Amino acid sequence: MSSLLEINIMNMLIEKDEKGMTLLYDYYGDALYGIALKITRDEELAKDALQEGLLKIWKKAHTYDAEKARLFTWMYRIIRNTAIDKVRNSNIKSEQEIQLDVSNVYNVGVDAIKPEHLDVEKHLASLDKKYQIVLDALFFKGMTQQEASEVLEVPLGTVKSRLKIGLRELRKIFSTNI
């Protein structure tokens, strides 16, 4: 494929001309799908990754710089990263599934846990608000760190730091109360 065709495709995409997307799919669709399939090892995930990746290419066409990379290399990176995200998200979802048959939650007697002995809420309230919010989201609302980051609108690293500091502060409180 000539670089003139690449230039024409990108110009159409930048101008939001759907013909550019049709050409892009005709010339690159199979190769991009192959990349997604190799990473996901699942046809449905690969199709989803390809679709999302093509949408990103459509939206980000204006950011393509022919000086930095060939068109295929640029698209390869977008599809590759999207496929990796799909695999990660599918792994997270499968890890979050509750398996009642292996759970021991029903084996704990009512008398075994006495919240008044723990006073978790009272001690949690003694922490700075920023730590309280993160601990509440993660432990009481059951969010993942990524979900908490999105809902609380703070960077993932900040969520992790606040979790670590909040737990350290709670550890200090509980070690003095034992």
Buried (B, 14 or more C-beta within 10 A) or exposed (E): EEEEEBEBBBEBBEEEBEEBBEBBBEBBEEEBBEBBBEBBEBEEBBBBBBEBBBEBBBEEBEEBEEEEEEBBEBBBEBBBBBBBBBBEEBEEEEEEEEEEEEEEEEEEEEEEEEEEEEBBEEBBEEBEEBBBBBBBBBBEEEBBBEBBBEEBEBEEEBBBBBBEBBBEBBEEBEEEEE
